[in-house]
Amino acid sequence: MKIQIKRVYEDRARTDGFRALVDRLWPRGMTREAAELDMWAKGVAPSSELRKEFAHMPERFADFRKAYTKELRANADAMEELLEAARKSRKKTLTLLYAAKDPACNHAIVLAGELKRRIDA
């Protein structure tokens, strides 16, 4: 299964496959209809405490990555639930949707890496 990330505010593409919002909070200004989600996977989002500590500051990303990876590995059931839903859809791509503005410094990057690691294991 291919895993990709994309801002939830971008238009849906034919290549998106299974679309899962991976934020704990609903994206500002986005309606449920416009999001066109297959799943809202709140369980794989960073904890509120970790999200607030990170505050999307690039200089904190390395520490955030370590802490979030630890959270994800402790919460393997939520990752497996997301992967299982994507598999059941029979779509070849899982698109992780996030609302953060920075495409190079966000939790979806870390999550995608952990999901790929689980698939490859």
MDTraj code that builds the backbone (N, CA, C; nanometers):
import mdtraj as md
import numpy as np

residues = "MET LYS ILE GLN ILE LYS ARG VAL TYR GLU ASP ARG ALA ARG THR ASP GLY PHE ARG ALA LEU VAL ASP ARG LEU TRP PRO ARG GLY MET THR ARG GLU ALA ALA GLU LEU ASP MET TRP ALA LYS GLY VAL ALA PRO SER SER GLU LEU ARG LYS GLU PHE ALA HIS MET PRO GLU ARG PHE ALA ASP PHE ARG LYS ALA TYR THR LYS GLU LEU ARG ALA ASN ALA ASP ALA MET GLU GLU LEU LEU GLU ALA ALA ARG LYS SER ARG LYS LYS THR LEU THR LEU LEU TYR ALA ALA LYS ASP PRO ALA CYS ASN HIS ALA ILE VAL LEU ALA GLY GLU LEU LYS ARG ARG ILE ASP ALA".split()
xyz = np.array([
    [0.0838, -0.1174, 0.0000],
    [0.0000, 0.0000, 0.0000],
    [0.0885, 0.1240, 0.0000],
    [0.0565, 0.2167, -0.0855],
    [0.1284, 0.3436, -0.0925],
    [0.0691, 0.4376, 0.0125],
    [0.1558, 0.5108, 0.0817],
    [0.1106, 0.6092, 0.1803],
    [0.1622, 0.7454, 0.1374],
    [0.0713, 0.8419, 0.1337],
    [0.1103, 0.9782, 0.0996],
    [0.0449, 1.0741, 0.1981],
    [0.0976, 1.1962, 0.2046],
    [0.0384, 1.2969, 0.2913],
    [-0.0039, 1.4164, 0.2069],
    [-0.1039, 1.4879, 0.2613],
    [-0.1613, 1.5984, 0.1858],
    [-0.2368, 1.6893, 0.2822],
    [-0.2347, 1.8187, 0.2567],
    [-0.3152, 1.9104, 0.3385],
    [-0.4623, 1.8853, 0.3099],
    [-0.5413, 1.8867, 0.4130],
    [-0.6842, 1.8598, 0.3995],
    [-0.7540, 1.9670, 0.3153],
    [-0.6937, 2.0836, 0.3046],
    [-0.7517, 2.1940, 0.2282],
    [-0.7308, 2.1798, 0.0774],
    [-0.6457, 2.0869, 0.0366],
    [-0.6243, 2.0633, -0.1057],
    [-0.7417, 1.9832, -0.1618],
    [-0.7704, 2.0033, -0.2901],
    [-0.8789, 1.9300, -0.3544],
    [-0.8494, 1.7806, -0.3577],
    [-0.9551, 1.7033, -0.3533],
    [-0.9425, 1.5579, -0.3654],
    [-0.8925, 1.5252, -0.5060],
    [-0.8063, 1.4254, -0.5141],
    [-0.7551, 1.3795, -0.6427],
    [-0.7941, 1.2334, -0.6618],
    [-0.8025, 1.1904, -0.7852],
    [-0.8340, 1.0494, -0.8125],
    [-0.7320, 0.9557, -0.7496],
    [-0.6101, 1.0030, -0.7347],
    [-0.5011, 0.9205, -0.6816],
    [-0.4971, 0.9167, -0.5288],
    [-0.5895, 0.9831, -0.4611],
    [-0.5880, 0.9878, -0.3145],
    [-0.6194, 0.8529, -0.2504],
    [-0.7006, 0.7728, -0.3123],
    [-0.7371, 0.6452, -0.2516],
    [-0.8170, 0.6654, -0.1245],
    [-0.7765, 0.5983, -0.0163],
    [-0.8441, 0.6067, 0.1132],
    [-0.7964, 0.7323, 0.1848],
    [-0.8893, 0.8222, 0.2163],
    [-0.8547, 0.9514, 0.2758],
    [-0.8863, 0.9515, 0.4250],
    [-0.7813, 0.9724, 0.5051],
    [-0.7986, 0.9733, 0.6501],
    [-0.7441, 1.1027, 0.7097],
    [-0.8296, 1.1739, 0.7815],
    [-0.7856, 1.2913, 0.8555],
    [-0.7145, 1.2420, 0.9805],
    [-0.5913, 1.2873, 1.0026],
    [-0.5111, 1.2376, 1.1142],
    [-0.4835, 1.3467, 1.2179],
    [-0.5711, 1.4443, 1.2256],
    [-0.5639, 1.5501, 1.3266],
    [-0.6641, 1.5213, 1.4378],
    [-0.6303, 1.5634, 1.5588],
    [-0.7209, 1.5462, 1.6725],
    [-0.8336, 1.6496, 1.6663],
    [-0.8024, 1.7686, 1.6148],
    [-0.9006, 1.8764, 1.6043],
    [-0.9497, 1.8880, 1.4606],
    [-1.0773, 1.9257, 1.4451],
    [-1.1318, 1.9438, 1.3106],
    [-1.0692, 2.0685, 1.2480],
    [-1.0317, 2.0639, 1.1205],
    [-0.9677, 2.1780, 1.0529],
    [-1.0608, 2.2990, 1.0419],
    [-1.0053, 2.4143, 1.0722],
    [-1.0816, 2.5399, 1.0655],
    [-1.1385, 2.5642, 0.9266],
    [-1.2650, 2.6017, 0.9250],
    [-1.3290, 2.6417, 0.8012],
    [-1.3619, 2.5284, 0.7052],
    [-1.3362, 2.4071, 0.7431],
    [-1.3586, 2.2914, 0.6553],
    [-1.4892, 2.2233, 0.6950],
    [-1.5745, 2.2007, 0.5960],
    [-1.6973, 2.1250, 0.6231],
    [-1.6687, 1.9765, 0.6044],
    [-1.7514, 1.8940, 0.6637],
    [-1.7328, 1.7489, 0.6484],
    [-1.7516, 1.7077, 0.5018],
    [-1.8417, 1.7738, 0.4332],
    [-1.8649, 1.7414, 0.2929],
    [-1.7429, 1.7771, 0.2079],
    [-1.6843, 1.8924, 0.2332],
    [-1.5685, 1.9376, 0.1552],
    [-1.4452, 1.8506, 0.1822],
    [-1.4342, 1.7968, 0.3037],
    [-1.3183, 1.7142, 0.3386],
    [-1.3188, 1.5809, 0.2652],
    [-1.4358, 1.5293, 0.2320],
    [-1.4497, 1.4025, 0.1599],
    [-1.3635, 1.2922, 0.2227],
    [-1.3853, 1.2679, 0.3508],
    [-1.3064, 1.1699, 0.4249],
    [-1.3659, 1.0304, 0.4171],
    [-1.2775, 0.9329, 0.4267],
    [-1.3194, 0.7952, 0.4483],
    [-1.3135, 0.7630, 0.5974],
    [-1.2285, 0.8374, 0.6706],
    [-1.2099, 0.8104, 0.8125],
    [-1.1487, 0.9323, 0.8807],
    [-1.1922, 0.9565, 1.0054],
    [-1.1264, 1.0555, 1.0890],
    [-1.0530, 0.9762, 1.1961],
    [-0.9240, 0.9655, 1.1833],
    [-0.8419, 0.8809, 1.2702],
    [-0.7791, 0.9637, 1.3814],
    [-0.8606, 1.0095, 1.4751],
    [-0.8124, 1.0911, 1.5863],
    [-0.7110, 1.0158, 1.6723],
    [-0.7262, 0.8857, 1.6799],
    [-0.6417, 0.8052, 1.7673],
    [-0.4944, 0.8044, 1.7317],
    [-0.4607, 0.8387, 1.6070],
    [-0.3194, 0.8406, 1.5670],
    [-0.2598, 0.9807, 1.5728],
    [-0.3396, 1.0777, 1.6095],
    [-0.2910, 1.2160, 1.6190],
    [-0.2065, 1.2320, 1.7456],
    [-0.1153, 1.3283, 1.7458],
    [-0.0365, 1.3523, 1.8669],
    [-0.1275, 1.3944, 1.9827],
    [-0.0861, 1.3652, 2.1033],
    [-0.1626, 1.4077, 2.2209],
    [-0.1717, 1.5605, 2.2218],
    [-0.2732, 1.6114, 2.2869],
    [-0.2894, 1.7572, 2.2965],
    [-0.1671, 1.8218, 2.3607],
    [-0.1139, 1.7573, 2.4633],
    [0.0043, 1.8097, 2.5322],
    [0.1234, 1.8191, 2.4369],
    [0.1471, 1.7149, 2.3614],
    [0.2599, 1.7129, 2.2684],
    [0.2397, 1.8148, 2.1560],
    [0.1173, 1.8232, 2.1053],
    [0.0862, 1.9181, 1.9980],
    [0.1116, 2.0614, 2.0439],
    [0.0679, 2.0936, 2.1647],
    [0.0868, 2.2293, 2.2170],
    [0.2338, 2.2589, 2.2435],
    [0.3072, 2.1605, 2.2919],
    [0.4494, 2.1774, 2.3187],
    [0.5276, 2.2028, 2.1896],
    [0.4929, 2.1306, 2.0841],
    [0.5574, 2.1460, 1.9535],
    [0.5243, 2.2809, 1.8918],
    [0.3973, 2.3190, 1.8956],
    [0.3499, 2.4481, 1.8437],
    [0.3954, 2.4751, 1.6999],
    [0.4224, 2.3717, 1.6229],
    [0.4641, 2.3821, 1.4821],
    [0.5875, 2.4702, 1.4636],
    [0.6770, 2.4638, 1.5607],
    [0.8026, 2.5399, 1.5530],
    [0.9109, 2.4463, 1.4993],
    [0.9651, 2.4771, 1.3816],
    [1.0627, 2.3881, 1.3181],
    [1.1805, 2.3488, 1.4079],
    [1.2254, 2.4381, 1.4927],
    [1.3387, 2.4065, 1.5795],
    [1.3047, 2.3018, 1.6856],
    [1.1771, 2.2738, 1.7048],
    [1.1327, 2.1717, 1.8005],
    [1.0956, 2.0396, 1.7322],
    [1.1086, 2.0340, 1.6004],
    [1.0598, 1.9175, 1.5272],
    [1.1341, 1.7890, 1.5621],
    [1.2640, 1.7939, 1.5801],
    [1.3406, 1.6724, 1.6117],
    [1.2939, 1.6118, 1.7440],
    [1.2754, 1.6955, 1.8454],
    [1.2258, 1.6467, 1.9744],
    [1.0821, 1.5977, 1.9620],
    [1.0014, 1.6707, 1.8841],
    [0.8627, 1.6296, 1.8612],
    [0.8584, 1.4926, 1.7945],
    [0.9422, 1.4736, 1.6936],
    [0.9458, 1.3464, 1.6211],
    [0.9722, 1.2300, 1.7168],
    [1.0699, 1.2461, 1.8048],
    [1.1028, 1.1403, 1.9011],
    [0.9856, 1.1113, 1.9940],
    [0.9270, 1.2169, 2.0492],
    [0.8162, 1.1999, 2.1445],
    [0.6921, 1.1427, 2.0762],
    [0.6629, 1.1897, 1.9574],
    [0.5442, 1.1422, 1.8854],
    [0.5625, 0.9970, 1.8418],
    [0.6823, 0.9616, 1.7980],
    [0.7106, 0.8223, 1.7617],
    [0.6874, 0.7314, 1.8822],
    [0.7309, 0.7753, 1.9980],
    [0.7098, 0.6987, 2.1209],
    [0.5595, 0.6822, 2.1490],
    [0.4829, 0.7903, 2.1319],
    [0.3367, 0.7826, 2.1503],
    [0.2748, 0.6839, 2.0520],
    [0.3160, 0.6917, 1.9271],
    [0.2589, 0.6026, 1.8254],
    [0.2881, 0.4567, 1.8557],
    [0.4100, 0.4282, 1.8959],
    [0.4463, 0.2889, 1.9244],
    [0.3729, 0.2362, 2.0468],
    [0.3400, 0.3248, 2.1406],
    [0.2618, 0.2846, 2.2577],
    [0.1142, 0.2674, 2.2218],
    [0.0742, 0.3238, 2.1098],
    [-0.0655, 0.3206, 2.0661],
    [-0.0760, 0.2471, 1.9319],
    [-0.0140, 0.1324, 1.9234],
    [-0.0098, 0.0566, 1.7986],
    [-0.1490, 0.0156, 1.7506],
    [-0.2429, -0.0016, 1.8421],
    [-0.3787, -0.0415, 1.8037],
    [-0.4446, 0.0628, 1.7130],
    [-0.4226, 0.1900, 1.7421],
    [-0.4822, 0.2958, 1.6601],
    [-0.4227, 0.2958, 1.5191],
    [-0.2920, 0.2728, 1.5103],
    [-0.2295, 0.2652, 1.3775],
    [-0.2828, 0.1446, 1.3011],
    [-0.2979, 0.0323, 1.3698],
    [-0.3478, -0.0887, 1.3046],
    [-0.4927, -0.0708, 1.2588],
    [-0.5724, 0.0007, 1.3385],
    [-0.7115, 0.0289, 1.3007],
    [-0.7169, 0.1101, 1.1713],
    [-0.6299, 0.2094, 1.1597],
    [-0.6232, 0.2907, 1.0385],
    [-0.5807, 0.2056, 0.9195],
    [-0.4756, 0.1274, 0.9349],
    [-0.4283, 0.0425, 0.8252],
    [-0.5337, -0.0601, 0.7844],
    [-0.6022, -0.1173, 0.8809],
    [-0.7048, -0.2175, 0.8514],
    [-0.8206, -0.1552, 0.7731],
    [-0.8624, -0.0352, 0.8113],
    [-0.9707, 0.0332, 0.7389],
    [-0.9285, 0.0614, 0.5947],
    [-0.8041, 0.1037, 0.5767],
    [-0.7540, 0.1308, 0.4418],
    [-0.7474, 0.0023, 0.3601],
    [-0.7019, -0.1071, 0.4215],
    [-0.6951, -0.2360, 0.3503],
    [-0.8341, -0.2825, 0.3083],
    [-0.9299, -0.2696, 0.4009],
    [-1.0668, -0.3147, 0.3711],
    [-1.1292, -0.2362, 0.2567],
    [-1.0854, -0.1131, 0.2379],
    [-1.1396, -0.0309, 0.1295],
    [-1.0933, -0.0805, -0.0070],
    [-0.9859, -0.1588, -0.0061],
    [-0.9242, -0.2136, -0.1279],
    [-0.8657, -0.1061, -0.2195],
    [-0.8452, 0.0120, -0.1643],
    [-0.7808, 0.1189, -0.2402],
    [-0.6303, 0.1011, -0.2236],
    [-0.5562, 0.1356, -0.3252],
    [-0.4127, 0.1093, -0.3263],
    [-0.3306, 0.2167, -0.2563],
    [-0.3936, 0.3302, -0.2250],
    [-0.3232, 0.4417, -0.1627],
    [-0.3954, 0.4849, -0.0361],
    [-0.3180, 0.5158, 0.0661],
    [-0.3689, 0.5754, 0.1892],
    [-0.3166, 0.7178, 0.1935],
    [-0.4074, 0.8144, 0.1931],
    [-0.3683, 0.9547, 0.2007],
    [-0.3980, 1.0054, 0.3405],
    [-0.2913, 1.0479, 0.4087],
    [-0.3030, 1.1045, 0.5421],
    [-0.3242, 1.2543, 0.5277],
    [-0.4371, 1.3021, 0.5750],
    [-0.4721, 1.4430, 0.5622],
    [-0.4429, 1.5163, 0.6922],
    [-0.3820, 1.6326, 0.6827],
    [-0.3476, 1.7141, 0.7990],
    [-0.3783, 1.8596, 0.7682],
    [-0.3924, 1.9427, 0.8712],
    [-0.4272, 2.0828, 0.8513],
    [-0.3092, 2.1784, 0.8661],
    [-0.1989, 2.1344, 0.9224],
    [-0.0834, 2.2226, 0.9459],
    [-0.0393, 2.2917, 0.8167],
    [0.0138, 2.4108, 0.8312],
    [0.0558, 2.4885, 0.7144],
    [0.1897, 2.4441, 0.6564],
    [0.2792, 2.3945, 0.7406],
    [0.4145, 2.3609, 0.6966],
    [0.4193, 2.2179, 0.6421],
    [0.4412, 2.2015, 0.5115],
    [0.4430, 2.0667, 0.4545],
    [0.5684, 1.9864, 0.4895],
    [0.6706, 2.0515, 0.5431],
    [0.7956, 1.9818, 0.5740],
    [0.8136, 1.9551, 0.7228],
    [0.7244, 2.0071, 0.8041],
    [0.7416, 1.9995, 0.9494],
    [0.6043, 1.9801, 1.0149],
    [0.5533, 1.8562, 1.0076],
    [0.4225, 1.8278, 1.0665],
    [0.4142, 1.6810, 1.1084],
    [0.3143, 1.6492, 1.1860],
    [0.3029, 1.5146, 1.2418],
    [0.2722, 1.4079, 1.1369],
    [0.2104, 1.4436, 1.0269],
    [0.1748, 1.3448, 0.9239],
    [0.3006, 1.2806, 0.8643],
    [0.4100, 1.3544, 0.8592],
    [0.5363, 1.2997, 0.8089],
    [0.5838, 1.1868, 0.9001],
    [0.5772, 1.2108, 1.0296],
    [0.6205, 1.1109, 1.1282],
    [0.5277, 0.9898, 1.1225],
    [0.3980, 1.0156, 1.1178],
    [0.2995, 0.9075, 1.1126],
    [0.3181, 0.8222, 0.9878],
    [0.3380, 0.8851, 0.8734],
    [0.3585, 0.8093, 0.7494],
    [0.4788, 0.7162, 0.7624],
    [0.5854, 0.7651, 0.8215],
    [0.7042, 0.6821, 0.8410],
    [0.6773, 0.5622, 0.9300],
    [0.6037, 0.5824, 1.0361],
    [0.5713, 0.4730, 1.1276],
    [0.4769, 0.3714, 1.0632],
    [0.3818, 0.4203, 0.9840],
    [0.2900, 0.3288, 0.9151],
    [0.3657, 0.2445, 0.8127],
    [0.4564, 0.3072, 0.7393],
    [0.5370, 0.2338, 0.6411],
    [0.6220, 0.1279, 0.7107],
    [0.6777, 0.1632, 0.8265],
    [0.7576, 0.0684, 0.9039],
    [0.6738, -0.0526, 0.9441],
    [0.5495, -0.0295, 0.9848],
    [0.4599, -0.1398, 1.0237],
    [0.4267, -0.2280, 0.9044],
    [0.4018, -0.1662, 0.7907],
    [0.3674, -0.2424, 0.6699],
    [0.4860, -0.3293, 0.6263],
    [0.6051, -0.2729, 0.6332],
    [0.7248, -0.3443, 0.5885],
    [0.7708, -0.4527, 0.6851],
    [0.7271, -0.4444, 0.8103],
    [0.7721, -0.5405, 0.9129],
    [0.7098, -0.6787, 0.8925],
])
top = md.Topology()
chain = top.add_chain()
for i, resn in enumerate(residues, 1):
    res = top.add_residue(resn, chain, resSeq=i)
    for name in ("N", "CA", "C"):
        top.add_atom(name, md.element.get_by_symbol(name[0]), res)
traj = md.Trajectory(xyz[None], top)
